[in-house]
Amino acid sequence: MKHAEKVTKSEDEWKAILSAETYSICRKKETERAFTGTYYHNEKEGVYACVCCGLPLFQSQTKYDSGSGWPSFWEPVSDDVILEYRDSAHGMIRDEIVCARCDSHLGHVFPDGPEPTGLRYCVNSASLDFIEEAK
């Protein structure tokens, strides 16, 4: 990975720096309720970064309203910022997405997104920080 060295912390260290909701989503792979996340309706220009380590993940230009209830993006900032793992929890087979730097759970990626990629990166707002573009 060209973006920086891996960030590793103990569970106690993560608990000390993250809110209870963010910890449960990012470290325990929980999911926020649909249509409740801070960034679901965000239409400002900027970058969405990992809330746990600050790695830039998505540009606002790739965000779109998928109708799913979570912020959705059709492409990450680069191919090496997100890792994918097969997830068979909850009786479904999906592809989990995690931050490549700190392994924080972000959400899932689905093959039903818009062109040009055809992908929908469905992300929990609680796993993101938004850095607004300076005007």
C-alpha positions as CSV (number, residue, x, y, z in Angstrom):
1,M,0.0,0.0,0.0
2,K,1.5,3.3,-1.0
3,H,-0.7,5.5,1.3
4,A,1.1,4.8,4.6
5,E,2.0,2.2,7.0
6,K,-0.7,0.1,8.6
7,V,-2.4,1.5,11.6
8,T,-3.0,-1.0,14.4
9,K,-4.4,-0.4,17.9
10,S,-5.7,-2.6,20.7
11,E,-9.4,-2.8,21.2
12,D,-9.0,-0.7,24.3
13,E,-7.2,2.0,22.3
14,W,-10.0,2.1,19.7
15,K,-12.6,2.2,22.4
16,A,-10.8,5.2,24.0
17,I,-10.8,7.3,20.8
18,L,-14.1,6.3,19.1
19,S,-17.7,7.0,20.1
20,A,-19.7,3.9,21.1
21,E,-21.5,4.0,17.7
22,T,-18.4,4.4,15.6
23,Y,-16.6,1.7,17.6
24,S,-19.5,-0.8,17.0
25,I,-19.6,0.0,13.3
26,C,-15.9,0.3,12.5
27,R,-14.5,-2.3,14.8
28,K,-17.4,-4.8,15.3
29,K,-18.9,-4.6,11.8
30,E,-22.3,-3.3,12.9
31,T,-24.4,-1.2,10.5
32,E,-26.2,2.1,11.2
33,R,-29.9,2.3,10.4
34,A,-30.8,3.2,6.9
35,F,-31.5,6.9,6.2
36,T,-30.0,8.0,9.5
37,G,-26.4,8.7,8.8
38,T,-24.8,12.2,8.9
39,Y,-23.6,12.0,5.3
40,Y,-26.5,10.4,3.6
41,H,-27.8,13.7,2.3
42,N,-24.5,15.6,2.2
43,E,-24.1,17.3,-1.1
44,K,-21.0,19.4,-0.3
45,E,-17.8,19.1,-2.3
46,G,-14.8,17.4,-0.7
47,V,-13.3,14.1,0.4
48,Y,-14.7,11.3,2.6
49,A,-11.9,9.8,4.8
50,C,-11.7,6.9,7.2
51,V,-12.9,8.2,10.6
52,C,-10.4,5.9,12.3
53,C,-7.1,6.8,10.5
54,G,-7.9,9.7,8.1
55,L,-7.1,7.8,4.9
56,P,-9.0,9.5,2.0
57,L,-11.4,7.0,0.6
58,F,-14.0,8.7,-1.7
59,Q,-14.4,12.0,-3.6
60,S,-17.7,13.8,-3.4
61,Q,-17.9,13.7,-7.2
62,T,-18.4,9.9,-7.1
63,K,-21.2,10.0,-4.5
64,Y,-24.8,9.4,-5.7
65,D,-28.2,8.7,-4.2
66,S,-28.7,5.0,-4.6
67,G,-31.9,5.1,-2.6
68,S,-30.4,2.5,-0.2
69,G,-30.4,4.8,2.8
70,W,-26.6,4.9,3.1
71,P,-24.0,7.2,1.4
72,S,-23.1,5.4,-1.9
73,F,-20.1,5.9,-4.2
74,W,-19.3,4.4,-7.5
75,E,-15.5,4.5,-7.1
76,P,-12.9,4.9,-4.3
77,V,-10.1,7.6,-4.7
78,S,-7.7,4.8,-5.8
79,D,-7.7,1.0,-6.0
80,D,-5.4,0.5,-3.0
81,V,-7.4,2.3,-0.2
82,I,-10.1,-0.3,0.2
83,L,-9.9,-4.0,0.8
84,E,-12.7,-6.4,0.0
85,Y,-13.6,-9.6,1.9
86,R,-16.4,-12.1,1.3
87,D,-19.1,-11.7,4.0
88,S,-21.6,-14.5,4.7
89,A,-23.1,-13.1,7.9
90,H,-26.8,-12.6,8.3
91,G,-27.6,-15.4,5.8
92,M,-26.4,-13.3,2.8
93,I,-23.3,-13.4,0.7
94,R,-21.8,-9.9,0.2
95,D,-18.5,-8.2,-0.3
96,E,-17.4,-6.3,2.8
97,I,-15.3,-3.2,2.4
98,V,-12.7,-2.1,4.9
99,C,-10.1,0.6,5.1
100,A,-6.8,-0.7,3.7
101,R,-4.8,1.3,6.3
102,C,-6.6,0.4,9.6
103,D,-9.0,-2.4,8.7
104,S,-12.1,-0.4,9.8
105,H,-15.4,-1.8,8.5
106,L,-16.9,0.7,6.1
107,G,-19.8,-1.2,4.6
108,H,-20.3,-3.4,1.5
109,V,-19.8,-3.1,-2.3
110,F,-22.5,-4.3,-4.7
111,P,-22.4,-4.8,-8.5
112,D,-25.6,-2.6,-9.1
113,G,-24.1,0.8,-9.3
114,P,-24.0,3.4,-12.1
115,E,-21.5,3.6,-14.9
116,P,-18.6,4.0,-15.4
117,T,-17.8,1.3,-12.8
118,G,-21.2,-0.4,-12.2
119,L,-20.3,-0.6,-8.5
120,R,-22.1,0.7,-5.4
121,Y,-19.9,1.2,-2.4
122,C,-22.5,1.4,0.3
123,V,-20.9,3.1,3.3
124,N,-21.8,3.8,6.9
125,S,-21.7,7.5,7.7
126,A,-20.2,6.7,11.1
127,S,-17.1,5.2,9.4
128,L,-16.4,8.4,7.5
129,D,-15.1,11.9,8.2
130,F,-15.9,14.6,5.6
131,I,-13.3,17.2,4.7
132,E,-15.0,20.0,2.8
133,E,-13.2,21.4,-0.2
134,A,-11.9,24.9,0.4
135,K,-13.5,27.5,-1.9
